[in-house]
Amino acid sequence: MLRIENQAIVFALLCKYTMETEGEKGREVIQKGMIRYGRERGARMAARAKANGDPIALWTNQAYGEWKPDYEGQMEFGYDETEPTLKSYISKCAWCDAWNKYGLLEYGREYCVNVDKAVYEGFCEDFVCTPNVPTMSWGGKRCEFDWGQPLTEEDLTKMNRKKQELGTSAMRDFDYHTAHIYYTITDEIQKAFPESADEIIRKAVQDYVKLFGQAEYDRILEFEGERF
């Protein structure tokens, strides 16, 4: 099974070769792909909440998260305050650790620019998440987010009850998440740069396979044609 590290690195490698080949325009296309990826994730979360008869609200957004760390202690995060608006933080990040491990922070950090805002907007177009910058990947001590509305004591109770009820049923594993980011970003690269896309993707895949092996790339390919 793939892990957070796989998703982090396949993204960073696609970003690296896109930016090296296409410069600032390449960066813009990567960000377009990240916004699309995030909104698709948020829309899935909202669809699950609605299917269960739950409202579209901050507490359901927090309850219907699609992923969990690979192991205990891999991530450190929590809430600084819940009212008048929810303010959360991340003080240890598996994505940052992966990018630093493989010397790809310069490219991997592009992941952090829009993803949280995009997931929140995908969940509800009227919701606004404001990250305090810089985030850790851009030199900050930790990542901090203002979610623009309160999470009351009543909301916290409902959120925790819903999390217990859901367990991992609303989550996707990192085979899925890695494939989602791979196919979304490569699609945007192919649309924007038809002449250079194949070479960009070939180089990224070649590096990925060197790091993780062919079998861990083949797991991504199992999702070809998936509607994320």
C-alpha positions in Angstrom: 0.0 0.0 0.0 1.3 3.5 -0.9 1.9 6.1 1.8 1.9 9.9 2.2 5.5 9.8 1.1 4.5 8.4 -2.3 1.9 11.1 -2.9 4.2 13.9 -1.8 7.1 12.8 -4.0 5.1 12.0 -7.2 3.7 15.5 -6.9 7.1 17.1 -6.3 8.7 15.3 -9.2 6.0 16.4 -11.6 6.3 19.9 -10.3 10.1 19.9 -10.6 10.2 18.9 -14.3 7.3 21.1 -15.2 8.9 24.1 -13.7 12.3 23.3 -15.1 10.9 22.9 -18.6 8.2 25.6 -18.6 9.3 28.1 -15.9 6.7 30.3 -14.3 4.0 29.2 -16.7 4.7 25.7 -15.6 4.2 26.7 -12.0 0.9 28.3 -12.8 -0.3 25.1 -14.4 0.8 23.1 -11.4 -1.3 25.4 -9.2 -4.2 25.1 -11.5 -3.9 21.3 -11.1 -3.7 21.6 -7.3 -6.8 23.8 -7.1 -8.7 21.2 -9.2 -7.4 18.4 -7.1 -8.4 20.1 -3.8 -11.8 21.0 -5.0 -12.4 17.5 -6.2 -11.5 16.2 -2.7 -13.8 18.7 -1.0 -16.7 17.8 -3.4 -16.3 14.1 -2.5 -16.4 14.9 1.2 -19.6 17.0 0.7 -21.2 14.3 -1.4 -20.6 11.8 1.4 -22.0 14.1 4.0 -25.1 14.8 2.0 -25.6 11.1 1.3 -25.6 10.4 5.0 -28.1 13.2 5.6 -25.6 15.5 7.2 -25.5 19.3 6.7 -22.8 21.2 4.8 -21.1 22.9 7.8 -17.7 23.4 9.3 -18.2 20.5 11.8 -19.0 18.1 9.0 -16.1 19.4 7.0 -13.8 18.5 9.9 -15.5 15.1 10.4 -15.4 13.9 6.8 -11.7 14.1 6.3 -10.4 11.8 3.6 -7.1 10.7 5.0 -5.2 9.8 8.2 -1.5 9.6 9.0 0.4 6.4 8.1 1.3 5.8 11.7 0.9 7.5 15.1 3.2 10.5 15.6 3.7 11.1 11.9 1.7 14.3 12.0 1.1 16.8 14.8 -1.9 19.0 14.5 -4.8 20.5 16.5 -6.8 23.6 17.3 -5.5 26.9 18.8 -9.1 28.2 19.3 -12.6 27.3 18.2 -14.3 30.7 18.6 -15.0 33.3 17.3 -13.5 31.4 14.4 -11.8 28.0 14.2 -8.0 28.3 14.1 -6.0 25.2 13.5 -2.3 24.3 13.2 0.1 21.7 11.9 3.4 21.5 13.7 4.8 18.3 12.2 4.0 17.4 8.6 4.7 14.1 6.8 4.7 15.9 3.4 7.4 18.3 4.5 9.4 15.5 5.9 9.2 13.6 2.6 10.2 16.6 0.5 13.2 17.3 2.8 14.2 13.6 2.8 14.5 13.5 -0.9 15.8 17.1 -1.5 12.5 18.2 -3.2 11.2 20.9 -0.8 11.7 23.6 -3.4 9.1 21.9 -5.6 7.0 20.0 -3.1 6.0 23.1 -1.2 3.9 24.2 -4.2 1.5 21.6 -2.9 0.8 23.8 0.1 0.0 27.1 -1.7 -3.7 26.3 -2.5 -4.6 22.8 -1.4 -6.4 23.6 1.9 -8.3 26.5 0.6 -9.3 24.5 -2.5 -10.6 21.5 -0.4 -12.7 23.8 1.7 -14.1 25.6 -1.3 -14.8 22.3 -2.9 -16.8 21.3 0.2 -18.8 24.6 0.0 -18.1 27.4 -2.5 -19.0 30.0 0.2 -16.4 28.7 2.7 -13.1 30.6 3.1 -10.0 29.2 4.6 -7.2 31.7 5.3 -3.7 30.2 5.8 -1.3 32.3 7.8 1.9 32.5 5.8 4.6 31.4 5.6 3.7 27.8 6.1 6.3 25.3 7.3 7.3 24.3 3.8 7.9 28.0 3.0 10.0 28.6 6.1 7.4 29.1 8.8 7.5 27.4 12.2 4.2 25.7 11.7 1.1 25.9 9.4 -1.8 27.8 10.7 -5.3 28.2 9.3 -8.3 30.4 10.0 -11.5 28.6 8.9 -13.7 31.7 8.9 -16.4 30.5 11.3 -16.8 29.1 14.8 -16.8 25.5 15.9 -19.0 25.8 19.0 -19.1 23.3 21.8 -22.2 21.8 20.3 -20.5 21.5 16.9 -17.5 19.8 18.6 -19.7 17.3 20.2 -21.5 16.6 16.9 -18.1 16.4 15.1 -16.6 13.9 17.5 -19.7 11.8 17.5 -19.7 11.7 13.7 -16.0 10.8 13.5 -16.7 7.9 15.8 -19.7 6.8 13.7 -17.7 7.1 10.5 -14.5 5.4 11.6 -12.4 5.1 8.4 -15.5 4.7 6.1 -15.1 8.2 4.6 -11.4 7.9 4.1 -9.4 6.9 1.0 -6.0 5.2 1.2 -2.9 6.7 -0.3 -3.1 4.4 -3.4 -6.1 6.4 -4.2 -4.8 9.8 -3.2 -1.5 9.3 -5.0 -3.3 8.3 -8.2 -5.7 11.2 -7.8 -2.9 13.8 -7.7 -0.9 12.0 -10.4 -3.7 11.9 -12.9 -5.0 15.4 -12.1 -1.6 17.0 -12.5 -0.5 15.1 -15.5 -3.8 15.9 -17.2 -3.2 19.6 -16.7 0.4 19.3 -17.9 -0.8 17.5 -21.1 -3.5 20.1 -21.8 -1.1 23.1 -21.2 2.0 21.8 -22.8 1.2 19.2 -25.5 4.7 19.3 -27.0 6.7 18.9 -23.8 4.2 17.0 -21.6 5.4 13.5 -22.5 9.0 14.2 -21.7 8.1 16.0 -18.4 6.0 13.1 -17.2 8.6 10.5 -18.4 11.3 12.1 -16.3 9.1 12.4 -13.3 8.0 8.8 -13.5 11.6 7.6 -14.1 12.8 9.3 -10.9 9.8 8.0 -9.0 10.5 4.4 -10.1 14.1 4.8 -9.1 13.1 5.8 -5.6 10.1 3.5 -5.0 10.3 0.7 -7.6 8.1 -0.3 -10.5 5.5 -2.0 -8.4 4.7 1.2 -6.5 4.2 3.0 -9.8 2.0 0.2 -11.1 -0.3 0.8 -8.1 -1.0 4.3 -9.4 -1.7 3.0 -12.9 -4.5 0.7 -11.5 -6.6 3.9 -11.2 -6.3 4.9 -14.9 -9.8 6.0 -16.0 -11.0 6.7 -12.5 -13.3 9.6 -12.1 -12.0 11.4 -9.1 
